[in-house]
Amino acid sequence: MPSIDVCFSPELLHLYDLKGKAVVAVDILRATSTMVTAFAHGATDIIPVMKLEECQAYAEKGCLIAAERDGIKAEGFDLGNSPFAYMDGNVKGRTIAITTTNGTRAIHLSMEADEIIVGAFLNLQAVVEHLKELQLDVLVVCAGWKGKFNLEDTLYAGALAERLQDDFAFENDATLASLHLYQTAKNDLVSFLRQSSHVRRLENLEIHKDIEFCLQHDTYDVLPVWKNDKLV
Ligand code: 3SL
């Protein structure tokens, strides 16, 4: 039976061997939720990049460029990191280059894995079904916030663990902790996260509706995976 494990921060990735594994990269608020939304609204591919300048250069190649720093859309970019900015037909048929504070970094640091999948509550069941078929050991890589633990990505890991518990072995306390946390919180994730650091950060920026949206389960049946240097 394959196993599922959870890495609570990209800073802890050096403790894991990614070879032969499937990584599910997650940044619930908001990078991976936004990527899933972009694909659901017709984006053809997404190029996650680390630096603002690198991202900006993709405009010359005909890409839409998106950037967030500290929760705010960076100046001079077409899009920020709110999923609602990707819903009005503007991304249909387009390639998007995107850089965010933590989410795109988590994806880049997972490159050694056999497969990288972008996970969010929004496409939870699509990820579950894919992992059951794939039969690789799974590592959920939580993007966290600037190297630190966060609750929302951990809750996602718990949700994934709950749906995979009959088919995957839990070999690590991180998976158990994520599962227990999710089972405590799942009836009202919005209230559970009210005091969490990134929710408070986003509330200060008056980004309320993004939080509720990103906590919805199974809204989209899309599965972004890493292929040939981009997400497709
Ligand atoms: O850190 C990230 O990658 C972002 O998702 C953060 S924010 O939600 O856009 O503030």
Residues whose N, C-alpha, C, O or C-beta is under 5 A from the ligand:
A	BS01	3SL	D27 L29 R30 A31 E68 D70 G71 N81 T100 T101 N102 G103 T104
